[in-house]
């Protein structure tokens, strides 16, 4: 059981996070990248929980105070503000010798006393199950629903003076079949996103229905494990992206992604790195159909027991944030360090760099997102987390942005 259940973190649902979690190509069935120190099990810090038959229940509560110098996510209407958020959740997890079932849910409340117009709320639920069909065959199902405010610093955020609520339903079915050193994987994913309307400074409605979309992804993976702890990996994926509200352009598209790479599961290096080719075919001849290099990385390095380093990278097309674009071609990489300063204090700096190229309109943005996090684990029930985030976006098709946020969270896990 991981301490991750205690660290719900975050008070919004950024569009980029949806891309990372829902649209990224298939990862290995097991966590093969370096496990951050903050979520490793260590005597005296694992959650206690409560037993219910063959299940354990882990309730959790996080209270966060935050402040930002750009609450609206706009350099034109820049102003600072602070607020408080409360997040209540629980995880119910099986303790079976075979198979697995985990169900968790949460409720979120954000309040800004000086500006109630920024108040928001959210909720979510997640079900993950694994059925062990045979020793070398298993099936996994994953269903998640979330509704919450959009990250005001995300490139998708617009001129709305109130937070825009996003509802996302993501589901997947995956089957793994082992044939000696060869493992074959098939996966089907579906993601549906719906956006509530916003409002401008004069109170007029800003319709967001043009952003509503449905995406289906079909992925096949072949992994051959060599005796040296290195694996050869081949991936092919096809996806269909459709928008439910037509605009002056038909923005529907299909995509193909073919990659090859290596997996590492030995010594200090774990995870996988892939490189290949991607192509996007748009329904409208007025929109260019991008093609070229694709890449993916989910790799970790643990040089010493107190330090873990993780690299995440991805290049793919995400949902459109403009009625004149079929999507954004996003190339992104993030480096995260977790350093155990003391037995119960972990420092976690990270840096994300992204290039965002809209498909259908000219102008590329570059974006950097630097974060510093410090976590103090207080026994088995409490944690204290301080986090500072700075986002810088250059001028391009989307407006430039400069913002700094600070968070202080007190968490309880029973």
N, C-alpha and C positions, 0 to 999 in steps of 0.2 A: 504494500500500500504506500502511496506516495504522498508527500506533504503538499503536492500540487493541489489537492482538493481544498486545502485551507487558503490558497492564494488565488481567489477568483479574479482579483485585480481588474482594473479597467472599468470605465463607466459608460462605454458607448460601443457601437457595433460598426467599426470602420469597414468601408467597402473593400479595402485592400486585404483586410483580414479574411473576408469571405473568399477572396481570390486565393489566398495562401492555403486556407484550410479545405475549401470545397473543390477548387478547380485544379489544384496542383496534381500532377501525375502520381500514380500509385507509389506509395512507399513500401518498404519491406514489412512483412507481417509483424515482426518483432522490433522493438526499439534498439537499433544497432548503433546509433550515433551516441556520442559521449553524453552520459546522463549528468545534467547539471548538479553540482554539489548540493544546491538548495533543496532538491527533491529526492536525494538519495536517503535511504533508510539508515538512520544512525540510532544507536541505543539512547533512549531518553528523549527522542524527538518524534517518533512515529505516533500518529494519531491513535487515540484509545478506541473510540467508537463503541457501539453497543450491539451485542449479538441478538439476532432474531432468527432462530433456527439455523439454517445454513447460510444466512446473510449477515453482513455487518452494516450498520447505519452510522454515517458520519455527518452530523449536522455542522454547519459553519455559519459564522457571522463576520462580516467585514464592515467597518466604519471608516470612511475616508474623508479627510479634509483636503481640498485642492484649491489652487489659485493659478490663474493664467493671465498673461499680459495681452491676450488677444482672444477674448471669449467668443467672438463671432467668427473667428477664422478669416478675417478680412483686414488687409493692411490699409484699406480705404476708410473703414469704419472701426478702426482699432481702439479698443478700450479693455481695461482689465476688470476682473471680477473673481470672486471666490465662492465656493459652495461646499456642501456636504453631501455625501452619498452613503446609503446604507444598502448592503446586499446580504440577503438571507438565502441560504441554500442547504441542500443535503444530498449526500451520495449513498445509495444502497447498492452494495456489491456482494456478489456470491462468493462462497468459499468452497467450491466444489473441486473434487479431484480431477474431473473432466468437465469440459464445457465452461462457459463463463457468461454471466449476465450482470450488467451494471446499469443503473438508472439514476440520473441526477437531475435536479431542477433548481431554479433560483428565481428570486424576485429582486428587482432593483429600483431604488428611489433616489433621484438626484434633486437637490434643492439649492437655490441661489437666493438667499434672503434679500439682497440688494436689488435683484432683478428677477422677479418671479416668472418673467417671460421665458427664462432659460430653463425652468423646471422641466423635468422629464421623468419617465419611468420605463421599466422594461421587465421582461420575464423570459424564461427559456426552460427547455427540457431536453434531455438527451438519453437515448437508449442505445446501448452497445451490447451485442451478443455474439458468442462464438459457439458453434456446434462442431464437436470433434467427430466427424463421420467415421474415420478410421485413423490408424496410426500416422498415415502420411496424407490424409485428406481432411480438410476442414472448411467450413463455411462461416462467414461473418456478415452480420447485418448491423447497420449503423443508421440511426434516424435522429435528426436534431431539428428543433424549432427554436427560433430566437426572435424577439421583438424588442427593439431598443433604439435609442437615439444615435444618429449618425455622428461619427467623429468630425468635429468642426474643423480639424486640421487636415482632413483627408482631401485629396484632389477632387473627389466627387462632390464635396460640399459646395453650395452655391450662395446666392445672395439672400437666402432666407434669414430673417432675424430670429426665428424660433427653430429649435432643433427639429430635424426631419426624422420621423420614425421609419425604421426599416423592419420588415418582417421577412424572415428567411426560413424556408423549409428545405433541408438537405437530407438526402437518403442515399444509401449505397448498399449493394450486395456484392460480396467478394467470395470467390472459391479458390483455394490453394490445393494443388495436387503434387505430391512428391513422387519422383521417379528416380530413386537413387540420389545421385548428386544433382539432378535436374529438378527444378521446381517450376511448375507452370501456374500462372495466376490469371484469372479473368475477373473483371470488375465492371459493374454498371453503376453510374452515379446520376442523380437528378437533383438539380438545384432550382428552386423557384424563389424569386425575390420580388417583393412588393413595397412601394414607397408611398408614404402619406404626403399630402400637399404641404408646402411651406407657406410663408407669408413675407412680403417685403416690408420696408420701413413704414409705408403708408397703410399697411394692413391688407393690401390686396393679395389675393391668393396666387401662389406660384405652383401651378400643377406639376406633378412629378410622375404622372402615369406613363410618360414616354420612357421611363427608366425600368418599368416592370418587365421582367424577363423570365424565361424558362431555358434551362440548359441541361442537356443530356450528354454524358461522357461515357465512352466505351473503351476500356483499356485491356490490353493483353501484355503480360510480362513473362519472359523466360529468364531464369537465373540458374547458372551452372556453377556449383561450388567446387573450386580446386582444392587440393590437399593443403596448400600453403595458407589457407585462411582468406584467400582472395576469390571473388566470384566474378564471372562474366555476366553482364546483364543486357538484355535487349527489350525495348519497350515500344509499343505502337498504340496510339490513341486517336480516336475519332470523336468529334463532338459537334453537336448542333446547338446553336444559340438563336433563340427567337424572341422578339419583342412583342408584347401583347397589344400595345397601342401604336398604330402606324403613324408616321410623320410624313413629311414631304418626300423622304427617302425610304426605300425598303432596306432596313438595316440588318435583316436576318443574315446569318452566315453559317458556314460549316468549316471545321478545322481538322487538320491532320498533323500529327507529331510523331516522328520516328527518332529514337535515340538508342545509343549504345554506350556502355560504360563499365565501370568496375565497382564491386562491393567489397568492403573491407570489414573483417570481423576477427582481427587478430592483433595482439599487442596493444600499442597506444592509440592506433588509428582505427576508427569504426565508421560505418555509414556507407554512402555511395555517392558517386559522381558520374554524370551522364552528359553527353553532348550529341547533337544531331541536327535535324531539319524540321522546320515547321512551315505550314502553309495555311493561309486563311482565304477562303473563297466567299466573296460577298454576293448577295443576291442582286444588288443594284450595280449595273455597269458603270455608274457614276463614281463608285467608290473603288479605290485601289485595293487589290488583293495582296497583302504582304506575304512574303516568303523569305526564308533565310535560316540563319543559325538559331538553334534552340539549345538550352542548357538547363541542367538541374543539379543541385548539390544539397545533400543533407548529411554532413560529415562532422565527426567530432574527433578531438585529440585531447588525451589526458596525460600530459607529460609527467605530472606528479600527482599523488592522491588528493592534494588540496586545490588543484587547478584543473578546470575543464574549459576547452575552447570549442566553439561550434560555428560552422559555416553553413548558411542556408542561402541558396541562390535559385532563381527561376526566371525563365523568359517565356511569356505566353500572352494571350489576349484576354483582357478582362472586360466586364460589361461597360457599355457606353455611359458617359456622364453628360453627353450633349445630344440633342435631337438631330444634330448634323453629323454625327460620327457613329460608326458601327461598333466601336469599342476602342480600348487603349492597348497598344502594344507595350507591355511593361517589362523592362529588364531590371532585375533587382537582386541585390546581394546584401546579406546581413552577417556580421561577425559578433558573436556574444561570448563574453568571458564570465566564468563563475569562479571566484577565488574565496576559499575559506580562510578568512583572516584570523578568526578564533574558532573555538569549537562550536559556538552558537551564533557567529556573525559571518555573513556571506556578502561579498561585494560583487555586483554584476553589471559592468558597463557593456554597452552594445552600440554598434553603429550600422545604420542601414543607408544604402545609396541606391537610388532608382532613376531610371530614364523612362519618361512617360510620353509616348508618341500616339496621338489620336489618329484613328483611321478614318479619313474622309475630310479632315481639316488640317491645315498646316500649322506647325509650331510645336516644338518638343520642349517639355519641362524636365529639368533635373532637380532631384530632391534628396536632401540629406536629413536623417532623423537620428539624433544622438541621444542616448539615455544612460543615466547613471542610477543604479538601484542598490540599496543596502538593506539587508534583511537580518533582523535579530530574532532568533528562535528562542522563545521563553518556555522551556519545558515542553510538554507534550500537548498543551492546549492553546498557547498564545503565540502570536508573532507580531512584530512591529516592522513595517516596511516604509522606507523613505525613497522617493523616486523623483528625479528631475529629468524632463524631456525638452529638447530643443529641436524644432523643425524649421528648415530653411528650403524654400522652393524658388527657383529662378523664374524669370519672366519667360513666357512661352504662350501656348494656346490657352492655358489656364492661368489665372492671376498669380502673381508672385505672393509669397507668404513668409512671414517671419514670426515665430511664436515660441514662448517658453512656458512650460507648465511645471508645477510642483505638486506632489501628492504625499500625504502622510496617512498610512493605513494601520489601524489596530485590528487584528484578526483573532477570532476564537474558533477552535475546532474541538468538538466534544468527542 
